[in-house]
Amino acid sequence: MLRFVVPEGRLAEIVPCYHGSAAFACVMLAGGAIRREGVSDAEFTHTTTFYAMAGGRGGVEIPIVSVLAVLLAVDVLIPLTPKAIVLEGGEAWSSPPVGLALNIGALARF
């Protein structure tokens, strides 16, 4: 039995943040459309549905020079609309109960 599952999403976020001297904290609300495809020996499924997530982001800004800093952050997101793909009567994929992301970036001030 072949099972092939592709969850693919488009996302928009609202992320208001509080910035201290070096640390910051944010509230995250995200939503979008997720396209779910699954293929097995007996069936093909394809749907696009709305999904939403909520969570937070916390991190630090590490100054390098006066106008440049490295940004390190962690995101924690919880799905408000859990999704699953069912093939041949069994669950082939489901959204995780908690999502984590590590972020590294650069911040320039002009």
SVG drawing of the C-alpha trace seen along z (x, -y; Angstrom):
<svg xmlns="http://www.w3.org/2000/svg" viewBox="-13 -56 43 58">
<polyline fill="none" stroke="black" stroke-width="0.4" points="0.0,0.0 1.4,-3.4 0.6,-6.4 1.7,-9.8 0.5,-12.9 1.2,-16.6 0.1,-19.3 0.8,-22.7 -0.3,-26.0 -0.5,-29.8 -0.3,-31.9 -1.0,-35.4 0.1,-36.5 -0.6,-39.3 2.3,-39.6 2.1,-42.5 5.3,-42.7 6.8,-44.3 10.5,-45.2 12.7,-45.7 16.3,-46.7 17.5,-43.3 14.6,-40.9 11.2,-40.9 7.9,-39.0 5.1,-38.7 1.5,-37.3 0.9,-35.5 -2.3,-34.9 -2.1,-33.2 -4.5,-31.9 -4.7,-30.8 -5.6,-28.0 -4.1,-24.5 -4.2,-22.3 -4.3,-18.6 -3.6,-15.9 -3.3,-12.2 -2.8,-9.3 -3.0,-5.6 -3.5,-2.5 -7.3,-2.8 -8.1,-6.5 -7.1,-10.2 -8.2,-13.0 -7.7,-16.7 -9.2,-19.5 -8.4,-23.1 -9.6,-24.4 -9.1,-27.3 -6.9,-26.9 -5.9,-29.1 -3.2,-29.1 -2.4,-31.1 0.8,-31.3 3.8,-33.4 7.3,-34.4 10.1,-35.3 13.7,-36.2 16.7,-38.5 18.5,-41.0 22.3,-40.7 24.0,-44.0 27.0,-43.6 27.5,-47.3 25.3,-50.3 23.1,-49.7 23.2,-45.9 22.0,-43.1 21.5,-39.4 17.9,-38.3 17.3,-34.9 13.7,-33.8 11.5,-30.8 7.9,-30.5 5.3,-28.3 2.0,-27.8 -1.1,-25.8 -3.6,-24.9 -7.1,-26.3 -8.5,-24.3 -6.7,-20.8 -6.6,-19.1 -6.2,-15.5 -6.0,-13.5 -7.7,-10.2 -6.9,-7.5 -8.4,-4.1 -10.2,-4.6 -7.0,-5.5 -5.4,-8.8 -2.4,-9.3 -1.4,-12.8 -2.6,-15.2 -1.6,-18.6 0.7,-18.4 -0.7,-19.5 2.0,-22.1 4.3,-23.7 7.8,-25.0 10.1,-27.2 13.6,-28.5 14.3,-31.9 17.7,-33.5 17.8,-36.8 19.5,-40.1 18.1,-43.5 19.3,-46.7 18.4,-50.2 18.6,-53.2"/>
</svg>
